[in-house]
Amino acid sequence: MRAKKEIIIGILIALPSIIAIAIFVYGFIFWTVRVSMSNWNSFSALIRGQYHFVGLRNYIRLFQDDRFITDLWNTLFFTLFFLLGSIALGLILAVLVDTGLKGSQLFQNIYLFPMAVAFVVTGTVWGWIFAPGIIPNDPQGVNLLFKQLGLEKLIWGWYTSTDHIGTFNLALIPVIIAAVWQMSGYTMAMYLAGLRSIPQDIEEAARVDGASSWQVFWRIKFPLLKPITFSALIILGHISLKIFDLVFAMTGSGPNFVTDMPSIYMFELTFRSNRYARGSAIAIIMLLMVAVVIIPYLVSSMKEEVRR
C-alpha cells in the first residue's frame, strides 16, 4: 500500500513537467512539421485560414536552392574543423595542466574563462579582431598587426573573403577559430576530469615495464579517454549543427553567403520575410541533423545502463 502511494506521489510530482514537455517540446515540433508542409507565407493567411497542405514541396524547393546547399556545405566544414580543433586543443591543454607544471592552476582558469562568455559576445569581439578594414591602405584588427610587423603578404579579407577551395569557403576560418577558442576550455575540463580519474597504479605499472611517457599516454591513457572523446563529440556536434548566435554576431551571412548557416537562413525567412513554411522546413531539417548525432548516443547510453 505504501509503495503504491509513493508511486502515485511520484507521478503527481512529475506530471506538470511531463505536460509541459508534451506541449512546449513535442507539441511545437508537431506544429512545426505541420507548418513546414503548408503554404503559409504570411500572418494574414493564418488568420484567414488561407493556407493548406502542400506535402514536401517546401523541402524539395530548399534542396533546389543554391543558398541552402551552400549552408549545408558550410555547416559540414564548420562542424568538421570545429570538432577537430576543439578536441585536439582541449586534449593538449588538459595534458599540460595535468602534468602539474608551475602555474597550471592559473592557466586552467584562464582556459576555462571563454566558457563564461556568451557566443554573441565572442562573435562580436572576434569580429573586431578579424575585421579586415580597407585593404591595403587602411587595415584593421589582425591585418593591422601584420602590416606593423612587415607581414603584408598575410593580409587578406578574412570573413569577407569570397575565396574558396572546392566547396570550402575560406571565410569560415575566422569563425572556426572563434568557436574553437570558445569551446576548447570546456573540452579541456572534460579531458582533465578523465585524466585525473585514471588510477596511478596503471601508469606506475607501465613505467616499471619500461614504457615511455608518450607510450603511457598513447597506449594506456588515451584509450581510457574514449568515452570522454565520444561525449565531447556529441555535445560539440549538436552545438555546431545549430550554431546561430556566434556566426550572426560575427559575420552574418557574409558576401555570397560564404559564412551563412541554415539557422541564419531560417531566421531571415521566418522573421524577416514571413515565409513561415519554408523557415519551418529548415527548422525540421536542422532537428533531423541534430537527431542523427544525439540518437546514437542516447541508444548507446541506454544499452550501457541495461548492461549494468
N, C-alpha and C positions, 0 to 999 in steps of 0.2 A: 504494500500500500504506500509506504514511504517512498519507495523507488519510483512508483508511478507518479506520485505527487511531484517529485523532483524533476521528472521528465516534462511534466506539464508546465512547471515553472520555467524550465529552461526554454521550452518552445515559446512561451509568452514573452520571455526576455528577448529572444532572437527575432520574434515576429515583426516588430517595427523595422528592423534592419532588412529583413527579407522582403517586406513590402516595398521599402524604399528602393532597394536594388532592382526589384522586379519592375518598378515603374520607371525610375530615372536612369537605369542602365539598359536592361533588356527591352523595356517598352520603347525607349527612344531609339534603340538600334532597329527595332522593327519598324518604327515610324520613318527612320532614315532610309531603310530599304524600300519602303513603300513610295516615299518621295522620289527616290532615285529611279524608279520605274514609271514615273509620271512625266507630264509635260509642263510641270509647274515652273513658270519662269517670271511670275510677278505676284506680288502680295494681293493685288486685287483679284487675281484668278482664284486664289484660295478662298477669299471671302464669297465670291460669286459662285464657287463650285465649278469653275470653268476649266478644270484640268482633269485629265483622265489617264488611264493606264496605257503605257506605250511599250511595255516589256523591256528588253535590253537595249533599246535604241540609244540611250544616253551612254551606256558603256561602249557600244560599238563606235559611236562618234568620238569618244575620248581616245580610243586606240587608233583612230584615224587622224587625231590632232597632233601636229608636229610638236607643239609646245608640251603636251603631256608626255609624249615619247621622250623628249629631252629631259623632262622632270624625272622620269623613271631612270634614265641613264645617270643623271646627277645623283639621285638617291643611291643607286648601286655603287658608284665610285666613292661617294661620301661615306657610305656605310663601311665599305671595304677598308679604306685608308684610315678612317676614324677608329675602327676596331683594332687594326694592326698597330697604329700609333699609340693608342691608349693602353693596350695590353703590354706592348713592348716597353714603353716608357714607365708604366706603373710597376712592372716587374723589376726593371733596373733600379728604380728608386727604392723599392721595397728591399731588394738585396743590399743596397748601400746602407740603408737605415738599419737593417738587421745585423750588419757587421759590428754595430756598436761604436762607430767612429766618434771622435770628439765632436760635439755639437750636433749629433744626429737627431736628438730630440727637437732642437730648434728647427732644423731643416724639415723634419717630419711635419711640424705645424705649418711651416711655410708651404710645403707641397699640398697640404690639405686646405689651405686658405681659399683657393678658387672654388671649392665646393660651396662655400658660404655666399658666393656671388651668383645672382640670377643670370640666366642666359641673356636676357635683354641688356644687362649692364656689360657682360662680356662682349656681346656683339657690338655695342656702342664704342667701347674702349678700343677693341681690336680694329674696328672700322677706322678710328682715328690713326692708329698705328700704321695700317696698310693703305691709308688714303694716298693715292699716287701724286696728287697735285697736278700742276701743269708741267708736263714733260717736254723738253729737258730744262726749260728755263726756270721754273718755279716749283721744284719737287717738294713734297711734304712727307711726314712720317719717316718710314724706313728709307724711302728714296732720298730724303734729305740727308740722312745719316750716311748713305752710300756716297753721295756727292761730296760730303765733307771729308770722307775717308779716301777719296780719289778712286772710288769703285763705280764709276759711272756706267760701266758695262752691265752692272747688276740691276740698274734702274729699269723698271717696267711697270705695266699698268695694274698689276695685282688683281683685285677683284673686278676691275673694269676692263680687263683684257678679254678679247674675244678669240685669242689663240687657243688651239686645241690639238690634242694628239689623238687621232681617231675620233671616238665619241667622248673622250675625256676632256672637259673644259678646264684649262689651266687656272681659270679664275676661282676654281674650288679650292685651290691650295691654301690661300689665307683663311678660308672658312674652316678647313680641316685643322689647320694649326690652332685656331682659336678653340675649336671643340676639344681637341686633344689636351690643350692647356687646362680647360675646364674640368675634364673628367679623369685625367691621368692620376690625380691625387686620390680620387675615390678608388681607382683600381689598385693603387699602391696600398691603401688601407686594407683592402681585401687580401692582397698577397701577403702583406705583413702579418696579418692575423693568421694566415695559413702557415707561414714560415715559423712563427713562434709557437704553433701548436704541434710541430713535429718533434717527437721525443729526441732528446740529446743522445740517448743511448744508441740510436740508429747511426747518427753521424760519427760518434766515437768508434763504433764497431767498424765502420767503413774506413776510418783513418788508420785503425790498427791493422787492417788488411792492406794498407798501402795506397788507398785512394787519395788522389789529389783534391784540392778544393773544387776545381772545375768538375771532376768526376763525381764528387759528392753531390754537387748541385744538380748536374745534368742527369745522373743515373738514379739518384735517390730522391732529392727534394722536389725537383720539377715534376716527376710522375705523381708524387703525392699531392701536388697542387692542381691536378687536372680538374677536380670538382670546382675549385675556385675559378679556374680559367673558364670553365663551362658557364658558371653563374655570371661571371663578368661579361661574357659574350652575349648572353641572353639579355641582361639588363641594358648594356650599352647598345645592343642591336635594336631593341624596341625604341630606345631614345632616338637613335639616328633615323629610323624609318618614319617617325612622325615629327621630325625636327621642324620647328617653325620660328620661335622667338629669336634664336641666335642669328639665323640667316636673315630674317625680316629686319632686325635692328641693324645688322652689319652691312648688308649689301642689297637687300630686296631681291628682285628678280634678276637684276643686272642687265647689261646690254645684250640683246639677242637671247635673253633668258639663260645666260651662262651659269648663274647661281640659283636658278629657280628650283623650287621643290613642289611636290604635289600639294603640300599643306598651304603654301602661298597661293597657288593657283585656285585651290578650293576656297580660300578666304576671299580672293578677288571675285570669283564667280558668284559666291553666295551673298556676300555683304556689300559688294560694290556694284555688281551687275544685276543682282536679284535673280540670278539664274539658279534657283534653289535645286532643281532636279539634277543638273549637271554637277553642282557642288556636292550634293549628297552622294552621287555616284563615285566621286573621287574619295569621299569620306569612307565609303564601304570598301573601296579598293585598298585604302590605307589600313583599314581594320583587318582585311584578309592578309595583308603583308605582315602585320604585327602578329596575327594569329599563327602564321607559318612559323614564326620564331618562338612564340610563347607556348603553343600547344605541345610540341615535343618535350619541352622542359617540364610542363605540368604532368605529362604522361609518365616520364621517367621518374619524377619525384613520387608519384603515386605508387609506381612499381616498387620503389625502394622502401616506401612506408609499409607496403604489403609484406615484403620480404622480412622486415624487422618484426 
